[in-house]
Amino acid sequence: QFGLGEIYRFNHIKSNEKFMDAFFVIYRRTYSFLASTIQ
C-alpha cells in the first residue's frame, strides 16, 4: 500500500523537506482537530 509515510519519504528524498514538513504539521493538526470535534 502507498500511504502517507511513503509519500513523505519519497518527497523527502526529492528534497521538498520544508514543504512536506509544513504539510505534515498542518495535516496532523487538522486531523487531531477533526478527531476532537467528532468525538
PDB file of N, CA, C and O in Angstrom:
ATOM      1  N   GLN A   1       0.833  -1.209   0.000  1.00  0.00           N
ATOM      2  CA  GLN A   1       0.000   0.000   0.000  1.00  0.00           C
ATOM      3  C   GLN A   1       0.863   1.253   0.000  1.00  0.00           C
ATOM      4  O   GLN A   1       1.997   1.251   0.479  1.00  0.00           O
ATOM      5  N   PHE A   2       0.303   2.313  -0.544  1.00  0.00           N
ATOM      6  CA  PHE A   2       1.046   3.560  -0.690  1.00  0.00           C
ATOM      7  C   PHE A   2       0.451   4.593   0.259  1.00  0.00           C
ATOM      8  O   PHE A   2      -0.464   5.332  -0.103  1.00  0.00           O
ATOM      9  N   GLY A   3       0.985   4.635   1.484  1.00  0.00           N
ATOM     10  CA  GLY A   3       0.419   5.517   2.497  1.00  0.00           C
ATOM     11  C   GLY A   3       1.129   6.847   2.570  1.00  0.00           C
ATOM     12  O   GLY A   3       2.029   7.136   1.781  1.00  0.00           O
ATOM     13  N   LEU A   4       0.706   7.667   3.545  1.00  0.00           N
ATOM     14  CA  LEU A   4       1.304   8.987   3.713  1.00  0.00           C
ATOM     15  C   LEU A   4       2.778   8.890   4.068  1.00  0.00           C
ATOM     16  O   LEU A   4       3.567   9.751   3.679  1.00  0.00           O
ATOM     17  N   GLY A   5       3.163   7.842   4.808  1.00  0.00           N
ATOM     18  CA  GLY A   5       4.563   7.671   5.166  1.00  0.00           C
ATOM     19  C   GLY A   5       5.445   7.513   3.938  1.00  0.00           C
ATOM     20  O   GLY A   5       6.525   8.099   3.860  1.00  0.00           O
ATOM     21  N   GLU A   6       4.980   6.714   2.977  1.00  0.00           N
ATOM     22  CA  GLU A   6       5.743   6.518   1.757  1.00  0.00           C
ATOM     23  C   GLU A   6       5.823   7.808   0.958  1.00  0.00           C
ATOM     24  O   GLU A   6       6.878   8.147   0.420  1.00  0.00           O
ATOM     25  N   ILE A   7       4.706   8.529   0.878  1.00  0.00           N
ATOM     26  CA  ILE A   7       4.687   9.805   0.161  1.00  0.00           C
ATOM     27  C   ILE A   7       5.658  10.775   0.810  1.00  0.00           C
ATOM     28  O   ILE A   7       6.412  11.465   0.123  1.00  0.00           O
ATOM     29  N   TYR A   8       5.637  10.825   2.155  1.00  0.00           N
ATOM     30  CA  TYR A   8       6.516  11.738   2.882  1.00  0.00           C
ATOM     31  C   TYR A   8       7.978  11.393   2.617  1.00  0.00           C
ATOM     32  O   TYR A   8       8.792  12.279   2.358  1.00  0.00           O
ATOM     33  N   ARG A   9       8.313  10.097   2.683  1.00  0.00           N
ATOM     34  CA  ARG A   9       9.695   9.681   2.467  1.00  0.00           C
ATOM     35  C   ARG A   9      10.120   9.974   1.030  1.00  0.00           C
ATOM     36  O   ARG A   9      11.232  10.446   0.795  1.00  0.00           O
ATOM     37  N   PHE A  10       9.237   9.694   0.068  1.00  0.00           N
ATOM     38  CA  PHE A  10       9.547   9.922  -1.344  1.00  0.00           C
ATOM     39  C   PHE A  10       9.848  11.394  -1.595  1.00  0.00           C
ATOM     40  O   PHE A  10      10.827  11.725  -2.264  1.00  0.00           O
ATOM     41  N   ASN A  11       9.005  12.282  -1.059  1.00  0.00           N
ATOM     42  CA  ASN A  11       9.211  13.708  -1.263  1.00  0.00           C
ATOM     43  C   ASN A  11      10.410  14.216  -0.482  1.00  0.00           C
ATOM     44  O   ASN A  11      11.064  15.170  -0.904  1.00  0.00           O
ATOM     45  N   HIS A  12      10.705  13.597   0.641  1.00  0.00           N
ATOM     46  CA  HIS A  12      11.878  13.985   1.421  1.00  0.00           C
ATOM     47  C   HIS A  12      13.140  13.711   0.618  1.00  0.00           C
ATOM     48  O   HIS A  12      14.084  14.501   0.639  1.00  0.00           O
ATOM     49  N   ILE A  13      13.149  12.591  -0.087  1.00  0.00           N
ATOM     50  CA  ILE A  13      14.287  12.258  -0.946  1.00  0.00           C
ATOM     51  C   ILE A  13      14.401  13.277  -2.076  1.00  0.00           C
ATOM     52  O   ILE A  13      15.507  13.633  -2.481  1.00  0.00           O
ATOM     53  N   LYS A  14      13.281  13.740  -2.577  1.00  0.00           N
ATOM     54  CA  LYS A  14      13.279  14.726  -3.660  1.00  0.00           C
ATOM     55  C   LYS A  14      13.547  16.132  -3.149  1.00  0.00           C
ATOM     56  O   LYS A  14      13.451  17.102  -3.900  1.00  0.00           O
ATOM     57  N   SER A  15      13.887  16.240  -1.857  1.00  0.00           N
ATOM     58  CA  SER A  15      14.315  17.493  -1.225  1.00  0.00           C
ATOM     59  C   SER A  15      13.234  18.562  -1.208  1.00  0.00           C
ATOM     60  O   SER A  15      13.514  19.747  -1.389  1.00  0.00           O
ATOM     61  N   ASN A  16      11.993  18.130  -0.988  1.00  0.00           N
ATOM     62  CA  ASN A  16      10.918  19.083  -0.711  1.00  0.00           C
ATOM     63  C   ASN A  16      10.659  19.111   0.788  1.00  0.00           C
ATOM     64  O   ASN A  16       9.512  19.142   1.233  1.00  0.00           O
ATOM     65  N   GLU A  17      11.758  19.099   1.570  1.00  0.00           N
ATOM     66  CA  GLU A  17      11.631  18.861   3.003  1.00  0.00           C
ATOM     67  C   GLU A  17      10.778  19.911   3.691  1.00  0.00           C
ATOM     68  O   GLU A  17       9.869  19.575   4.450  1.00  0.00           O
ATOM     69  N   LYS A  18      11.066  21.189   3.430  1.00  0.00           N
ATOM     70  CA  LYS A  18      10.349  22.252   4.133  1.00  0.00           C
ATOM     71  C   LYS A  18       8.865  22.224   3.795  1.00  0.00           C
ATOM     72  O   LYS A  18       8.022  22.390   4.677  1.00  0.00           O
ATOM     73  N   PHE A  19       8.546  22.015   2.529  1.00  0.00           N
ATOM     74  CA  PHE A  19       7.146  21.961   2.123  1.00  0.00           C
ATOM     75  C   PHE A  19       6.443  20.788   2.780  1.00  0.00           C
ATOM     76  O   PHE A  19       5.344  20.938   3.314  1.00  0.00           O
ATOM     77  N   MET A  20       7.076  19.612   2.743  1.00  0.00           N
ATOM     78  CA  MET A  20       6.442  18.426   3.304  1.00  0.00           C
ATOM     79  C   MET A  20       6.330  18.512   4.820  1.00  0.00           C
ATOM     80  O   MET A  20       5.354  18.041   5.403  1.00  0.00           O
ATOM     81  N   ASP A  21       7.338  19.119   5.461  1.00  0.00           N
ATOM     82  CA  ASP A  21       7.250  19.289   6.910  1.00  0.00           C
ATOM     83  C   ASP A  21       6.064  20.170   7.262  1.00  0.00           C
ATOM     84  O   ASP A  21       5.297  19.853   8.171  1.00  0.00           O
ATOM     85  N   ALA A  22       5.913  21.271   6.544  1.00  0.00           N
ATOM     86  CA  ALA A  22       4.790  22.175   6.792  1.00  0.00           C
ATOM     87  C   ALA A  22       3.469  21.467   6.509  1.00  0.00           C
ATOM     88  O   ALA A  22       2.516  21.586   7.279  1.00  0.00           O
ATOM     89  N   PHE A  23       3.418  20.731   5.401  1.00  0.00           N
ATOM     90  CA  PHE A  23       2.207  19.995   5.050  1.00  0.00           C
ATOM     91  C   PHE A  23       1.866  18.975   6.121  1.00  0.00           C
ATOM     92  O   PHE A  23       0.702  18.815   6.488  1.00  0.00           O
ATOM     93  N   PHE A  24       2.900  18.273   6.631  1.00  0.00           N
ATOM     94  CA  PHE A  24       2.658  17.232   7.623  1.00  0.00           C
ATOM     95  C   PHE A  24       2.168  17.829   8.931  1.00  0.00           C
ATOM     96  O   PHE A  24       1.290  17.262   9.581  1.00  0.00           O
ATOM     97  N   VAL A  25       2.731  18.977   9.326  1.00  0.00           N
ATOM     98  CA  VAL A  25       2.289  19.642  10.553  1.00  0.00           C
ATOM     99  C   VAL A  25       0.832  20.064  10.416  1.00  0.00           C
ATOM    100  O   VAL A  25       0.026  19.836  11.318  1.00  0.00           O
ATOM    101  N   ILE A  26       0.494  20.682   9.279  1.00  0.00           N
ATOM    102  CA  ILE A  26      -0.883  21.122   9.043  1.00  0.00           C
ATOM    103  C   ILE A  26      -1.820  19.918   9.005  1.00  0.00           C
ATOM    104  O   ILE A  26      -2.921  19.959   9.555  1.00  0.00           O
ATOM    105  N   TYR A  27      -1.369  18.840   8.346  1.00  0.00           N
ATOM    106  CA  TYR A  27      -2.194  17.634   8.253  1.00  0.00           C
ATOM    107  C   TYR A  27      -2.465  17.061   9.637  1.00  0.00           C
ATOM    108  O   TYR A  27      -3.603  16.713   9.950  1.00  0.00           O
ATOM    109  N   ARG A  28      -1.431  16.958  10.469  1.00  0.00           N
ATOM    110  CA  ARG A  28      -1.606  16.379  11.799  1.00  0.00           C
ATOM    111  C   ARG A  28      -2.493  17.259  12.660  1.00  0.00           C
ATOM    112  O   ARG A  28      -3.322  16.755  13.417  1.00  0.00           O
ATOM    113  N   ARG A  29      -2.326  18.584  12.550  1.00  0.00           N
ATOM    114  CA  ARG A  29      -3.164  19.493  13.342  1.00  0.00           C
ATOM    115  C   ARG A  29      -4.618  19.387  12.908  1.00  0.00           C
ATOM    116  O   ARG A  29      -5.523  19.337  13.742  1.00  0.00           O
ATOM    117  N   THR A  30      -4.837  19.352  11.600  1.00  0.00           N
ATOM    118  CA  THR A  30      -6.199  19.238  11.084  1.00  0.00           C
ATOM    119  C   THR A  30      -6.820  17.917  11.509  1.00  0.00           C
ATOM    120  O   THR A  30      -7.989  17.868  11.892  1.00  0.00           O
ATOM    121  N   TYR A  31      -6.030  16.839  11.439  1.00  0.00           N
ATOM    122  CA  TYR A  31      -6.532  15.516  11.803  1.00  0.00           C
ATOM    123  C   TYR A  31      -6.926  15.474  13.273  1.00  0.00           C
ATOM    124  O   TYR A  31      -8.006  14.990  13.610  1.00  0.00           O
ATOM    125  N   SER A  32      -6.056  15.981  14.155  1.00  0.00           N
ATOM    126  CA  SER A  32      -6.363  15.951  15.585  1.00  0.00           C
ATOM    127  C   SER A  32      -7.535  16.877  15.897  1.00  0.00           C
ATOM    128  O   SER A  32      -8.340  16.579  16.779  1.00  0.00           O
ATOM    129  N   PHE A  33      -7.637  18.004  15.177  1.00  0.00           N
ATOM    130  CA  PHE A  33      -8.759  18.918  15.371  1.00  0.00           C
ATOM    131  C   PHE A  33     -10.070  18.241  14.984  1.00  0.00           C
ATOM    132  O   PHE A  33     -11.051  18.310  15.724  1.00  0.00           O
ATOM    133  N   LEU A  34     -10.086  17.589  13.827  1.00  0.00           N
ATOM    134  CA  LEU A  34     -11.294  16.891  13.388  1.00  0.00           C
ATOM    135  C   LEU A  34     -11.627  15.745  14.324  1.00  0.00           C
ATOM    136  O   LEU A  34     -12.797  15.508  14.623  1.00  0.00           O
ATOM    137  N   ALA A  35     -10.605  15.027  14.793  1.00  0.00           N
ATOM    138  CA  ALA A  35     -10.842  13.902  15.698  1.00  0.00           C
ATOM    139  C   ALA A  35     -11.483  14.386  16.989  1.00  0.00           C
ATOM    140  O   ALA A  35     -12.403  13.749  17.503  1.00  0.00           O
ATOM    141  N   SER A  36     -11.007  15.505  17.513  1.00  0.00           N
ATOM    142  CA  SER A  36     -11.574  16.015  18.764  1.00  0.00           C
ATOM    143  C   SER A  36     -12.966  16.589  18.531  1.00  0.00           C
ATOM    144  O   SER A  36     -13.802  16.579  19.434  1.00  0.00           O
ATOM    145  N   THR A  37     -13.219  17.094  17.313  1.00  0.00           N
ATOM    146  CA  THR A  37     -14.536  17.645  17.007  1.00  0.00           C
ATOM    147  C   THR A  37     -15.572  16.531  16.884  1.00  0.00           C
ATOM    148  O   THR A  37     -16.701  16.668  17.354  1.00  0.00           O
ATOM    149  N   ILE A  38     -15.176  15.422  16.245  1.00  0.00           N
ATOM    150  CA  ILE A  38     -16.108  14.316  16.014  1.00  0.00           C
ATOM    151  C   ILE A  38     -16.508  13.671  17.331  1.00  0.00           C
ATOM    152  O   ILE A  38     -17.676  13.329  17.517  1.00  0.00           O
ATOM    153  N   GLN A  39     -15.572  13.499  18.237  1.00  0.00           N
ATOM    154  CA  GLN A  39     -15.867  12.808  19.491  1.00  0.00           C
ATOM    155  C   GLN A  39     -16.713  13.661  20.419  1.00  0.00           C
ATOM    156  O   GLN A  39     -17.051  13.226  21.520  1.00  0.00           O
TER     157      GLN A  39
END
